[in-house]
Amino acid sequence: MSRLRIENLQKTFPDGTRAVKGSNLCIDAGEFVVLLGPSGCGKTTTLRMIAGLETPSGGRIELADQDVTHLRPAQRDVGFVFQFYALYPHLSARENIAFPLRAAGVPSHQREAAVNRVADRLAIKHLLESRPSQLSGGDQQRVSLGRAMIRTPSIYLMDEPLGTLDSGLRLDMREFIRSQQLELKVTTIYVTHDQEEAMSLADRIVVMDQGAIMQTGSPASVYDHPANLFVAQFVGSPGMNLIAGCIQQNGRPSFRPHRSDACIPCPAVTTAGDATLGIRPEFLRLDPQGPLSGKVAMSEYMGSVTFLHIDVSFGRLVVRADPNEMLRPGDSVRVNYSAPHARIFDAAGDAL
């Protein structure tokens, strides 16, 4: 197992684009860390610098107590799963998967046993004699995944490896990746923009935006205690409801939304002035005595839950409701919420 440390890691491209802006991160040996963020946030560039496929503009990368910042990829002992397969077109699926072991001089009988074991786990044994051009995109990605995970490198680097798979297969591959990682205890960095993947796989999530790390923590801590407005909106499906307003201190703190006369409870804070109150949809509820009144704008039935989009005087709220709620657009409702579960963000957008 190998520990990874990056210090003040930076990448500026020739056109002046600052893709990574001084990231600092320490990943423990055997840890599964997910880099999560929207397209263009710098997560893939960070991964490629760790792999040696991009040269940092500044900073340091240390793997297993060795400075690898300027080493070639072949000198870093990484297993890389690319977003777009990167298979050898002239080799069969079997030969593609076995390639890292062949390059390492592993005897043929051991290679064969390892290929069969991985192919069984990935359900692609019947495809082993096919060339990449004969495989679907999803099957090519499974072959690519098998090639990376057939050996035990110092670290696995995975760049959105499940993006081309359908939903059912994606769930199976998540299980395979996590169980394989837990069995081998290989340090793993996984890049995705899919928060469901991040929440289900990660020991720790690193949320990135515009080349910078916004927050690092367990899935529960990132979801329950977002560090800023970006994390609050990005993490969660749907994201946190955000209400702009101001905090008033009249004996006890209360929150008054802009463009509204409503004065609603808020968590205990000592500051006053402009702020944003955030509340997850699951902590809002329909209540005839609730302090907020509005009209249903849209209802999303999701099977086990219904999300109600409710227009109130200061904007729109999303409420997670019982799937049996028979409400239609235009119906009047009142909404209450659990104040202890609300979060307050200051005028700069940082959590208080």
C-alpha positions in Angstrom: 0.0 0.0 0.0 1.3 3.5 -0.9 0.6 6.9 0.5 0.2 9.8 -1.9 0.9 13.5 -1.1 0.5 16.4 -3.4 1.8 19.9 -2.4 0.9 23.1 -4.0 0.2 21.3 -7.3 -0.4 23.6 -10.2 -1.0 23.4 -13.9 -1.2 26.3 -16.3 -1.6 25.5 -20.0 0.2 27.5 -22.8 -3.0 29.5 -23.5 -2.9 30.8 -20.0 -5.7 28.6 -18.6 -5.0 27.7 -14.9 -6.5 24.2 -14.7 -5.2 23.4 -11.2 -4.5 26.2 -8.7 -2.2 25.0 -5.9 -3.9 21.8 -4.7 -2.8 20.2 -1.4 -3.9 16.7 -0.6 -2.7 13.7 1.4 -4.2 10.3 0.6 -3.5 7.5 3.1 -2.3 4.0 2.0 -5.3 1.9 1.0 -7.7 4.8 0.9 -10.3 5.2 -1.8 -10.6 8.9 -2.7 -13.0 10.4 -5.3 -12.3 13.7 -7.0 -15.8 15.1 -7.7 -16.7 18.2 -9.6 -18.2 19.5 -12.9 -16.5 19.4 -16.2 -13.5 21.7 -16.4 -12.9 21.8 -12.6 -9.4 20.3 -12.9 -10.0 16.8 -11.6 -8.8 14.9 -14.7 -5.8 17.3 -15.1 -4.9 16.5 -11.4 -5.1 12.8 -12.1 -3.0 13.0 -15.3 -0.3 14.9 -13.4 -0.2 12.1 -10.7 0.1 9.6 -13.5 2.9 11.5 -15.2 0.8 12.2 -18.4 0.9 16.0 -17.7 3.8 18.0 -16.4 3.0 20.2 -13.4 3.7 23.9 -13.7 4.5 23.9 -10.0 4.3 21.8 -6.8 5.3 18.4 -5.8 3.9 14.8 -6.1 5.1 12.2 -3.6 4.1 8.5 -4.0 5.3 5.9 -1.4 7.7 8.4 0.1 9.4 9.1 -3.3 9.3 12.4 -5.2 7.8 11.3 -8.6 7.0 14.8 -9.8 9.2 14.6 -12.9 9.3 10.8 -13.3 8.0 9.1 -16.5 4.7 7.3 -16.2 6.4 3.9 -16.5 8.5 4.7 -13.4 5.5 5.4 -11.2 3.9 2.0 -10.9 0.3 3.2 -11.5 -2.7 1.4 -12.9 -4.6 3.9 -15.0 -8.2 3.4 -16.3 -8.9 5.9 -19.0 -12.4 7.4 -19.8 -12.1 6.3 -23.4 -10.7 2.8 -23.3 -7.2 3.3 -24.8 -7.0 -0.4 -25.9 -4.5 -1.8 -28.3 -6.5 -2.3 -31.5 -4.4 -5.1 -32.9 -4.6 -7.2 -29.7 -7.5 -9.4 -28.5 -9.4 -8.6 -25.3 -7.4 -11.4 -23.7 -4.1 -10.0 -24.8 -5.1 -6.4 -23.8 -5.9 -7.6 -20.3 -2.8 -9.7 -20.0 -0.5 -6.9 -21.4 0.7 -5.5 -18.0 1.6 -8.9 -16.7 3.4 -9.8 -20.0 5.4 -6.6 -19.8 6.4 -7.5 -16.2 7.6 -10.9 -17.3 4.9 -12.9 -15.5 4.9 -16.6 -16.8 2.2 -17.4 -19.3 0.3 -19.9 -17.1 0.0 -17.3 -14.3 -1.1 -14.7 -16.8 -3.8 -17.0 -18.1 -5.1 -17.7 -14.7 -5.2 -14.0 -13.8 -7.0 -13.1 -17.1 -9.6 -15.7 -16.5 -10.2 -14.6 -12.9 -10.6 -11.0 -13.9 -12.8 -11.8 -16.9 -15.1 -13.9 -14.7 -15.5 -11.0 -12.3 -16.2 -8.6 -15.2 -18.5 -11.1 -17.0 -16.5 -10.8 -20.3 -15.0 -14.3 -20.5 -17.0 -14.9 -23.7 -15.4 -11.8 -25.3 -11.7 -12.6 -24.7 -10.9 -13.6 -28.3 -12.5 -10.5 -29.7 -10.6 -7.4 -31.0 -11.6 -4.0 -29.6 -13.3 -3.0 -32.9 -15.7 -6.0 -32.4 -16.8 -4.8 -28.9 -19.4 -2.3 -27.8 -18.2 0.8 -25.9 -19.3 -0.7 -22.6 -17.5 -4.0 -23.3 -14.3 -2.1 -24.3 -14.5 -0.2 -21.0 -14.8 -3.4 -19.1 -11.7 -4.8 -20.9 -9.9 -1.5 -20.0 -10.9 -1.9 -16.4 -9.7 -5.5 -16.4 -6.3 -4.5 -17.8 -5.7 -2.0 -15.1 -6.9 -4.2 -12.2 -5.2 -7.4 -13.2 -2.1 -6.4 -11.3 -1.4 -4.7 -8.0 0.3 -1.4 -8.6 1.2 1.2 -6.0 -2.0 3.2 -6.9 -5.0 2.9 -9.1 -6.0 6.0 -11.1 -9.5 5.9 -12.6 -10.8 8.6 -14.9 -14.6 8.3 -15.1 -14.3 4.6 -16.0 -18.1 3.9 -15.9 -19.3 6.8 -18.0 -20.1 4.7 -21.1 -21.9 1.9 -19.3 -25.7 1.5 -18.9 -27.2 1.9 -15.4 -27.5 -1.8 -14.5 -23.9 -2.6 -15.6 -22.6 0.5 -13.9 -23.9 -0.7 -10.5 -22.2 -4.1 -11.1 -18.9 -2.4 -12.0 -19.1 -0.2 -8.9 -19.4 -3.3 -6.8 -16.5 -4.9 -8.7 -14.2 -1.9 -8.3 -14.9 -1.4 -4.6 -14.6 -5.1 -3.7 -11.4 -5.4 -5.7 -9.9 -2.3 -4.0 -10.9 -3.6 -0.6 -9.4 -7.0 -1.3 -6.1 -5.7 -2.7 -6.0 -2.6 -0.4 -4.5 -0.5 -3.2 -4.7 3.3 -2.8 -7.2 4.5 -5.4 -8.1 7.9 -6.9 -11.3 7.9 -8.9 -12.5 10.9 -10.9 -16.2 11.5 -11.6 -18.8 14.2 -12.0 -21.5 11.7 -10.8 -22.1 12.3 -7.1 -24.0 9.0 -6.7 -20.8 7.2 -7.7 -18.8 9.4 -5.4 -21.1 8.9 -2.4 -21.3 5.1 -2.9 -17.6 4.4 -3.5 -15.5 6.9 -1.6 -13.8 6.7 1.8 -13.3 10.4 1.2 -14.5 12.9 -1.4 -12.5 15.8 -2.7 -14.9 18.4 -4.3 -13.3 20.6 -6.9 -14.3 23.7 -8.8 -12.4 26.0 -11.1 -9.1 24.3 -10.4 -9.3 24.5 -6.6 -10.3 22.1 -3.9 -13.5 23.3 -2.3 -13.9 20.6 0.4 -12.4 17.3 1.5 -14.2 14.9 3.8 -16.3 11.7 4.2 -19.4 11.5 2.0 -21.6 12.1 5.0 -19.6 15.2 6.2 -19.6 16.7 2.7 -23.3 16.1 2.3 -24.4 17.2 5.8 -21.9 20.0 6.3 -21.0 21.7 3.0 -18.2 24.1 3.3 -19.6 26.7 0.9 -22.4 27.5 -1.4 -20.8 25.6 -4.4 -20.6 22.3 -2.4 -24.2 22.9 -1.1 -25.6 23.2 -4.6 -23.4 20.6 -6.3 -23.6 17.7 -3.8 -27.1 16.3 -3.6 -29.7 15.4 -6.1 -31.4 17.8 -6.0 -29.0 20.1 -4.3 -29.6 22.1 -1.1 -32.3 24.7 -1.2 -30.6 28.1 -0.8 -32.5 31.1 0.5 -30.9 34.6 0.4 -31.8 36.9 3.3 -30.4 38.3 6.5 -29.9 37.2 10.0 -31.5 39.2 12.8 -30.5 39.1 16.4 -33.5 40.0 18.6 -32.9 37.9 21.7 -32.4 34.9 19.5 -31.3 34.6 15.9 -33.9 34.5 13.2 -33.7 34.6 9.4 -35.7 36.9 7.1 -35.6 36.0 3.4 -35.2 38.9 1.0 -38.5 40.0 -0.7 -40.5 38.4 2.2 -42.1 39.4 5.5 -41.6 35.8 6.8 -39.3 35.5 9.8 -38.2 31.9 10.3 -36.0 30.1 12.8 -32.4 29.5 12.0 -29.4 27.7 13.7 -27.8 29.5 16.6 -25.2 31.9 15.2 -23.7 35.0 16.7 -23.4 37.1 13.6 -26.0 39.4 11.9 -26.5 40.7 8.4 -26.7 39.3 4.9 -26.5 35.5 4.7 -27.9 32.5 2.9 -29.9 29.8 4.6 -29.5 26.3 3.2 -31.8 23.3 3.8 -31.9 19.9 2.2 -35.2 18.8 0.6 -35.6 16.0 3.1 -35.7 18.4 6.0 -38.5 20.4 4.5 -42.0 19.1 5.1 -45.6 20.0 4.2 -47.3 21.4 7.3 -50.6 23.4 7.5 -49.1 25.5 10.3 -45.7 26.0 8.6 -44.3 29.6 8.4 -43.8 29.5 4.6 -46.7 29.5 2.1 -46.6 28.8 -1.6 -48.0 27.0 -4.6 -46.9 23.8 -6.2 -45.2 24.5 -9.5 -44.2 20.9 -10.4 -44.3 17.4 -9.0 -41.6 14.8 -9.7 -42.6 11.2 -8.9 -39.5 9.1 -8.4 -41.1 5.9 -7.2 -40.0 5.8 -3.5 -40.2 9.6 -3.2 -41.8 12.6 -4.8 -40.1 16.0 -5.1 -42.4 18.9 -5.0 -41.2 22.2 -6.5 -43.0 24.9 -4.6 -43.0 28.7 -5.5 -42.9 30.9 -2.4 -42.6 34.7 -2.1 -38.8 34.6 -2.3 -38.2 31.9 -4.9 -38.6 28.2 -5.3 -38.1 25.4 -2.8 -37.8 21.7 -3.5 -39.5 19.5 -0.8 -39.1 15.7 -0.6 -42.6 14.4 0.1 -44.4 11.1 0.5 -44.9 9.5 -3.0 -48.6 9.2 -2.2 -49.0 13.0 -1.9 -51.7 13.9 -4.5 -50.8 17.5 -5.2 -51.0 19.2 -8.5 -49.5 22.4 -10.0 -51.3 25.4 -8.5 -52.3 23.8 -5.2 -51.6 26.0 -2.2 -49.4 24.5 0.6 -47.5 25.6 3.7 -44.0 24.4 4.4 -42.1 23.9 7.7 -38.5 22.7 8.2 -36.1 21.4 10.8 -34.1 24.4 11.9 -31.2 22.3 13.5 -30.6 20.8 10.0 -30.3 24.1 8.3 -27.0 25.6 7.4 -26.0 29.3 7.3 -23.5 30.7 4.8 -22.0 34.2 5.1 -22.1 36.9 2.5 -18.9 35.5 0.9 -20.6 32.0 0.5 -18.7 30.2 3.3 -20.4 28.1 5.9 -20.6 29.7 9.4 
